[in-house]
Amino acid sequence: MAKPLRFLPAGSDALLVELDDLETTLTLLDALQADRPDGVVELIPAARTLLVRFDARLTDRVALADIIAHVDLSTKSSRHGEAFEIPVTYDGEDLNDVADLLGWSVEELIRRHTAATYTVAFTGFAPGFAYMTSDDPAFDVPRRKSPRVRIPAGSVALGGKFGGIYPTDSPGGWQLLGRTPLKMWDTGRPRAALLAPGDRVRFRDMTKGASVPVSAMPAATETSTPASSEVEGILVTRADRPALFQDLGRPGQAGQGVSESGALDRQSMVEANLCVGNPRGAAVIEIAYGGFAIKADRPVTLAVTGAPAPMTIRAMDGRSIGAPNAKPFALDAGDELTLEFPPEGTRSYLAIRGGFAVETVLGSAATDTLAKVGPSPIAAGDVLVPTNEAVTAVDPSRPMPGRQQKSGDTVTLDVVLGPRTDWFTDKGLTTLLTQEWQVTAESSRVGVRLAGVEPLERADATELPSEGTPLGAIQVPHSGQPVLFLADHPLTGGYPVIGVVAAHHLDLAGQIPIGATIRFNAIAPFDPLLRDTAR
């Protein structure tokens, strides 16, 4: 009799399904993609797990577990995609080490690598990064003990039983065999990711005449910039830190290795738009820690919400006028608006009536700082161009926002335990829930790095195969000091997630300033579900 499936909680709106192997994982993925249950919004496969994100207004974890348990996994799916030939220059820094690990010569390694057929199993880590399995089972090499800080884009690499090609310069621990001139990620193509699940890849040695097909060469794409000083619009006169265009993000792009991203404090972003009559999801400017100023070249209506940065309007006649937070206000041509350092919170959201003219990527104007997808950061000297999108009446009576947290405050965040709570000892879990965690200066839109007196103690010290990570995941590296994932987090991660911040506290998590402390409050016990299957 087949063993029951285990369904692990992964936040308020996700569950992690544990499976026997990659083949079974892909069988379940294909079945759910062919007949998607009501409420499922995203599926993120990994080596032995499938992360299922759902709309909690339409379904729940128990209902989905019951549905998934009835999927027949006994007949493995057959995946068919496109065929690609990838030209490679075999000059990787780890070529000799990999040959030694496998007991081959370098020549034999290159011969077998070019003879093998690789199949894209799933994507993750970075946009355009494809995890590929080989039909030559001998290709199984450990990751490097010490990851590199920077691996060049185009690097062809091996990690465990997988092969991959780094789409951008990034850190990584895979073994490098060589490099390809092909671009794995290019938003100028109809499908930005060159490789997709099901595609088959053969590597070709460029020293033996392998050529680069013109159709596969990197497309000439325009650099995405927020504005140009040569166009008319609102001049950015100060930007102490790069400001970012943000909206509600780009959900549903996991198949290309792209996370949702979007505003860290979505409610504040929506409120800024409602103040000036914009659609809820219109692009706004996310400003971290103030230090931002703009000068209008025309009459405009604005609103700023989120962190209550002190704001001053300097008029053409030299007068200085205060501007309200969370209320619409106007600038005349020549007026300059300045946002100073906010006394509480971290991020302010600036909306303009009618919206900004901003390029979208994969249907969104959000800037993903980790994946480097979306508009370029906004800097002093840029010009922001207003548009005249359809709007409703300005709303001067939006409800006043609550108080934000200050540096030195202690913030309590509700968490849903799991999916890997059982990888920690009882002492480790108690430490998570009773200790105060300092928000460190290493925090960013990718995640909040936390520091506690007592690190989290693990019960299982083995290496966790990479698996999907939801927004709000509290991931714990070997140091025992957790990282709270925010909007620009990677789709997959290789460290256990002890808990996930509850959906109703995600906006709060995105506003906690450096120097504050966090206490975690478990709102339910860790409760994996077991279900007998149809296998």
WOJOQUI-V72549 format. One record per residue. N is the residue number from 1. PSI is psi in radians with two decimals (none if undefined). Layout:
n = <N:N>
psi = <PSI:PSI>
//
This chain:
n = <1:2:3:4:5:6:7:8:9:10:11:12:13:14:15:16:17:18:19:20:21:22:23:24:25:26:27:28:29:30:31:32:33:34:35:36:37:38:39:40:41:42:43:44:45:46:47:48:49:50:51:52:53:54:55:56:57:58:59:60:61:62:63:64:65:66:67:68:69:70:71:72:73:74:75:76:77:78:79:80:81:82:83:84:85:86:87:88:89:90:91:92:93:94:95:96:97:98:99:100:101:102:103:104:105:106:107:108:109:110:111:112:113:114:115:116:117:118:119:120:121:122:123:124:125:126:127:128:129:130:131:132:133:134:135:136:137:138:139:140:141:142:143:144:145:146:147:148:149:150:151:152:153:154:155:156:157:158:159:160:161:162:163:164:165:166:167:168:169:170:171:172:173:174:175:176:177:178:179:180:181:182:183:184:185:186:187:188:189:190:191:192:193:194:195:196:197:198:199:200:201:202:203:204:205:206:207:208:209:210:211:212:213:214:215:216:217:218:219:220:221:222:223:224:225:226:227:228:229:230:231:232:233:234:235:236:237:238:239:240:241:242:243:244:245:246:247:248:249:250:251:252:253:254:255:256:257:258:259:260:261:262:263:264:265:266:267:268:269:270:271:272:273:274:275:276:277:278:279:280:281:282:283:284:285:286:287:288:289:290:291:292:293:294:295:296:297:298:299:300:301:302:303:304:305:306:307:308:309:310:311:312:313:314:315:316:317:318:319:320:321:322:323:324:325:326:327:328:329:330:331:332:333:334:335:336:337:338:339:340:341:342:343:344:345:346:347:348:349:350:351:352:353:354:355:356:357:358:359:360:361:362:363:364:365:366:367:368:369:370:371:372:373:374:375:376:377:378:379:380:381:382:383:384:385:386:387:388:389:390:391:392:393:394:395:396:397:398:399:400:401:402:403:404:405:406:407:408:409:410:411:412:413:414:415:416:417:418:419:420:421:422:423:424:425:426:427:428:429:430:431:432:433:434:435:436:437:438:439:440:441:442:443:444:445:446:447:448:449:450:451:452:453:454:455:456:457:458:459:460:461:462:463:464:465:466:467:468:469:470:471:472:473:474:475:476:477:478:479:480:481:482:483:484:485:486:487:488:489:490:491:492:493:494:495:496:497:498:499:500:501:502:503:504:505:506:507:508:509:510:511:512:513:514:515:516:517:518:519:520:521:522:523:524:525:526:527:528:529:530:531:532:533:534:535>
psi = <2.35:2.52:2.64:2.67:2.54:2.23:2.05:2.37:2.46:0.95:-3.01:-0.40:0.64:2.71:2.69:2.12:2.15:2.35:2.94:-0.68:3.12:-0.71:-0.75:-0.65:-0.81:-0.54:-0.78:-0.73:-0.86:-0.66:-0.75:-0.53:-0.59:-0.57:1.34:2.18:2.61:2.33:-0.24:2.21:-0.39:2.54:2.19:1.76:2.74:-2.85:-0.74:0.35:2.79:2.07:2.17:1.95:2.43:2.83:1.94:-0.21:-0.27:-0.42:-3.09:3.08:-0.70:-0.78:-0.73:-0.67:-0.71:-0.69:-0.83:-0.59:-0.37:0.03:2.27:1.98:0.14:-0.53:1.90:2.48:2.68:2.12:2.35:2.13:-2.79:2.82:2.34:2.49:2.17:1.95:2.42:2.39:1.97:1.43:0.48:2.63:-0.41:0.18:-0.82:-0.70:-0.72:-0.73:-0.74:-0.74:-0.64:-0.12:0.48:2.93:2.88:-0.67:-0.72:-0.67:-0.84:-0.70:-0.79:-0.57:-0.68:-0.32:-0.40:2.70:2.20:2.49:2.29:2.05:-0.87:3.00:2.84:-2.94:-0.95:2.72:2.21:-0.03:2.07:2.20:2.05:2.40:2.60:2.56:-0.01:1.79:-0.21:-0.36:1.57:1.70:2.50:2.68:2.82:2.51:-0.56:1.86:2.62:2.57:-0.59:2.15:2.23:2.59:2.47:-0.03:2.26:2.20:2.88:2.48:1.93:-2.28:0.11:2.64:2.75:2.90:2.12:2.13:-0.44:2.89:2.22:2.83:2.79:2.79:0.21:2.80:2.23:2.15:-0.59:-2.71:2.67:2.55:-0.15:2.59:2.08:-0.42:2.13:1.90:-0.08:-0.18:2.71:-0.70:1.91:-0.71:2.19:-0.70:2.46:2.77:2.33:-0.35:2.61:2.46:2.34:2.30:2.47:2.39:2.05:-0.38:-0.22:0.41:0.04:2.35:2.88:1.99:2.42:-0.66:-0.37:-0.04:2.69:2.34:2.63:1.89:2.62:2.48:2.26:2.03:2.58:-0.48:3.08:2.54:-0.15:-0.10:2.83:2.49:-2.76:2.11:2.28:1.94:-0.23:2.37:1.53:-0.59:2.60:2.25:2.78:2.43:2.37:2.66:-2.61:0.10:-3.03:1.32:2.80:0.25:0.31:-0.52:-0.35:0.14:0.40:2.22:3.04:-0.69:-2.57:3.13:2.44:-0.66:1.56:-0.63:-0.72:-0.68:-0.80:-0.74:-0.68:-0.74:-0.72:-0.58:-0.68:0.14:0.23:2.81:2.63:-0.64:0.22:2.59:2.39:3.10:2.17:2.10:2.05:2.14:0.58:-2.59:0.76:2.45:2.55:2.67:2.16:2.51:0.09:2.86:2.29:2.73:2.25:2.90:2.53:2.20:-3.04:-2.41:2.18:1.27:2.29:2.28:2.44:2.35:2.11:1.93:2.92:-0.53:0.12:-0.14:2.58:2.22:2.37:2.56:2.51:2.61:2.54:0.46:2.59:2.56:2.90:2.61:2.46:2.88:2.28:-0.27:2.52:2.26:2.27:2.31:2.16:-3.12:2.19:2.48:-0.28:2.74:-3.10:-0.59:2.26:2.66:2.09:2.07:2.57:2.39:2.19:-0.25:2.98:2.55:1.89:2.42:2.43:2.60:2.15:0.71:0.18:2.60:0.14:2.47:2.00:1.90:-0.46:-0.84:-0.22:0.83:2.35:-3.06:2.67:2.68:2.65:2.25:2.88:2.40:-0.29:2.75:2.20:2.17:2.05:2.68:-3.11:0.92:2.78:2.36:2.91:-3.01:2.54:2.41:1.75:-0.01:0.56:2.58:2.48:2.36:2.76:3.03:2.43:2.93:2.60:2.80:2.29:-0.34:2.79:2.18:2.32:2.17:2.22:2.45:2.61:2.07:2.54:2.94:-0.24:0.61:-0.60:0.03:0.00:2.65:2.92:-0.66:-0.73:-0.75:-0.72:-0.70:-0.77:-0.75:-0.20:-0.34:2.57:2.42:2.16:2.33:2.06:2.93:-0.18:0.14:2.68:-2.98:-0.34:-0.79:2.79:1.99:2.23:2.65:2.27:2.74:-0.72:2.07:2.81:2.26:2.21:2.54:-0.45:1.99:0.10:2.91:2.26:2.14:2.49:2.43:2.86:2.48:2.17:2.86:2.33:0.02:2.41:1.65:2.46:1.84:-3.11:-0.43:-0.33:0.00:2.00:2.79:2.22:1.95:2.30:-2.82:-0.54:0.42:2.75:2.65:-0.61:2.71:2.73:0.24:2.60:2.49:1.99:-0.43:2.97:2.28:2.34:2.61:-0.64:-0.12:0.16:-0.73:-0.72:-0.75:-0.59:-0.14:0.03:2.15:2.79:2.39:-0.27:2.93:2.70:2.40:2.39:2.36:1.96:2.16:-0.05:2.69:2.80:2.08:1.35:2.53:2.40:2.36:2.29:2.60:3.01:0.05:none>
//
